[in-house]
C-alpha cells in the first residue's frame, strides 16, 4: 500500500518491484530496478527516505528516521531480511545482513558487509570493504575479493528476482 503523508507522495520508479503487501508512506524515493520485498514498511513521515537503483530491501524490514535526519540507501545495496534502518546512510555495494539494526547517524561504507544480527550504534562508521559484526558491531576484518563477489551475486540475483516478480505478479 502506497500512501501520501501531509501532501508528500512516494516516488517509485516504474521499473522497481514493490511486493503487494509492502507499506510505503510519505517522502520516499525508490530508484530503478530496486526491489522492496514482502511485508516491508518504509515510512517517510519524519524525514526523507532515499533508496537508489539496483538495490533490494528484503522481507519484513523497517525503514524510518528521526527529525531532520534522512535515511539514505545508495545504489547496488542489499538489505537483508528483517533489518531495521533508522536515519542512517548505507553506501553503494554494501550489504546489511538479516536481523541487523542500523541506528541514527551510522554510516555503512561502500562495499562494506554488516553481519547478520548486528547492531550498529548511533554515529558508528563502518569503513569501506570491511566486515563488521556483533552487538555492538565491531570491524572484524577486511573483505576478500571472494566476499565482494558473493555480495555482488546476491545483489544481482535480487535484481533478477525483482524483474521476474514484477512481470509475473502483475499478470495474475
C-alpha positions as CSV (number, residue, x, y, z in Angstrom):
1,X,0.0,0.0,0.0
2,X,1.3,3.4,-1.0
3,X,0.2,6.4,1.0
4,X,0.7,10.1,0.9
5,X,1.6,11.8,4.2
6,X,0.7,15.5,4.6
7,X,0.8,16.1,0.9
8,X,4.1,14.2,0.3
9,X,3.7,11.2,-2.1
10,X,6.2,8.4,-2.5
11,X,8.0,8.3,-5.9
12,X,8.7,4.8,-7.1
13,X,10.5,4.3,-10.4
14,X,8.3,2.4,-12.9
15,X,10.9,-0.4,-13.2
16,X,11.1,-1.0,-9.4
17,X,9.4,-4.1,-7.9
18,X,7.2,-3.4,-4.8
19,X,5.7,-6.5,-3.3
20,X,1.9,-6.2,-2.9
21,X,1.9,-6.2,0.9
22,X,4.6,-3.5,1.4
23,X,3.6,-0.2,3.1
24,X,5.3,3.0,1.8
25,X,4.3,6.4,3.1
26,X,5.4,10.0,2.6
27,X,8.6,11.4,1.4
28,X,10.2,8.2,-0.1
29,X,12.0,7.8,-3.4
30,X,12.9,4.4,-4.9
31,X,15.1,4.0,-7.9
32,X,15.0,1.8,-11.0
33,X,15.3,-2.0,-10.7
34,X,15.2,-1.7,-6.9
35,X,13.1,-4.3,-5.2
36,X,11.1,-4.0,-1.9
37,X,10.1,-7.3,-0.6
38,X,7.1,-8.7,1.3
39,X,5.8,-7.1,4.5
40,X,8.4,-4.3,4.5
41,X,7.4,-0.9,5.9
42,X,9.1,2.3,4.7
43,X,7.8,5.4,6.4
44,X,8.9,8.8,5.1
45,X,6.8,10.7,7.6
46,X,9.5,12.3,9.7
47,X,12.4,12.9,7.2
48,X,13.1,11.8,3.6
49,X,14.0,8.2,2.6
50,X,16.1,7.8,-0.5
51,X,16.7,4.4,-1.9
52,X,18.9,4.3,-5.0
53,X,18.8,2.0,-8.1
54,X,19.5,-1.8,-8.3
55,X,19.1,-2.2,-4.5
56,X,16.9,-4.5,-2.5
57,X,15.2,-4.3,0.8
58,X,14.2,-7.8,1.8
59,X,11.2,-9.2,3.6
60,X,10.0,-7.8,7.0
61,X,12.4,-4.8,7.0
62,X,11.6,-1.5,8.6
63,X,12.9,1.8,7.4
64,X,12.3,5.1,9.3
65,X,14.0,8.2,10.6
66,X,14.4,10.9,13.2
67,X,13.5,14.6,12.5
68,X,15.9,16.3,10.0
69,X,17.9,13.0,9.7
70,X,17.1,11.4,6.3
71,X,17.7,7.7,5.6
72,X,19.8,7.1,2.5
73,X,20.4,3.7,0.8
74,X,22.6,4.2,-2.2
75,X,22.8,2.1,-5.4
76,X,23.5,-1.7,-5.6
77,X,22.8,-2.2,-1.9
78,X,21.4,-5.4,-0.3
79,X,19.4,-5.0,2.9
80,X,18.7,-8.5,4.3
81,X,15.5,-9.9,5.8
82,X,14.1,-8.2,8.9
83,X,16.6,-5.3,9.0
84,X,15.8,-2.0,10.8
85,X,17.4,1.1,9.3
86,X,16.9,4.4,11.1
87,X,18.3,7.7,9.9
88,X,21.5,6.1,8.6
89,X,23.5,6.0,5.4
90,X,24.2,2.8,3.5
91,X,26.8,3.4,0.8
92,X,27.0,1.7,-2.6
93,X,27.5,-2.0,-2.9
94,X,27.1,-2.6,0.9
95,X,25.3,-5.5,2.4
96,X,23.4,-5.4,5.7
97,X,22.8,-8.9,7.0
98,X,19.4,-10.2,8.1
99,X,18.2,-9.1,11.5
100,X,20.6,-6.2,11.8
101,X,19.8,-2.8,13.3
102,X,21.5,0.3,12.0
103,X,20.8,3.4,14.2
104,X,20.8,7.2,13.6
105,X,23.9,8.7,12.1
106,X,25.5,5.4,11.4
107,X,27.2,5.0,8.1
108,X,28.0,1.7,6.4
109,X,30.9,2.3,4.0
110,X,31.0,1.5,0.3
111,X,31.2,-2.3,-0.2
112,X,31.1,-3.0,3.5
113,X,29.3,-6.0,5.0
114,X,27.4,-5.9,8.3
115,X,27.0,-9.5,9.5
116,X,23.6,-10.9,10.4
117,X,22.1,-9.9,13.7
118,X,24.5,-7.0,14.2
119,X,23.7,-3.7,16.0
120,X,25.5,-0.6,14.5
121,X,25.1,2.1,17.2
122,X,24.4,5.8,16.6
123,X,27.1,7.6,14.8
124,X,29.3,4.5,14.1
125,X,31.1,4.4,10.8
126,X,31.8,1.1,9.2
127,X,34.8,1.5,6.8
128,X,34.5,0.5,3.1
129,X,35.2,-3.1,2.2
130,X,35.2,-4.4,5.8
131,X,33.2,-7.0,7.7
132,X,31.5,-5.6,10.9
133,X,29.7,-8.0,13.2
134,X,28.3,-8.1,16.7
135,X,26.2,-6.2,19.3
136,X,27.6,-3.6,19.1
137,X,29.2,-4.2,15.7
138,X,32.9,-4.2,15.5
139,X,35.1,-4.4,12.4
140,X,36.3,-8.0,12.2
141,X,38.4,-7.9,9.0
142,X,38.8,-6.5,5.5
143,X,36.7,-8.2,2.9
144,X,38.3,-10.6,0.4
145,X,37.6,-10.5,-3.4
146,X,35.6,-13.7,-2.9
147,X,33.4,-11.9,-0.2
148,X,32.8,-9.0,-2.7
149,X,31.9,-11.4,-5.5
150,X,29.3,-13.1,-3.3
151,X,27.8,-9.8,-2.2
152,X,27.5,-8.8,-5.9
153,X,26.0,-12.2,-6.8
154,X,23.3,-11.7,-4.1
155,X,22.6,-8.1,-5.2
156,X,22.3,-9.1,-8.9
157,X,20.2,-12.1,-8.0
158,X,17.7,-9.8,-6.3
159,X,17.6,-7.5,-9.4
160,X,16.6,-10.6,-11.5
161,X,14.1,-11.8,-8.9
162,X,12.5,-8.3,-8.8
163,X,12.1,-8.3,-12.6
164,X,10.6,-11.8,-12.5
165,X,8.2,-11.0,-9.7
166,X,7.2,-7.6,-11.3
167,X,6.3,-9.3,-14.6
168,X,4.6,-12.4,-13.1
169,X,2.7,-10.8,-10.2
170,X,1.4,-8.1,-12.5
171,X,0.0,-10.7,-14.9
172,X,-2.1,-12.6,-12.2
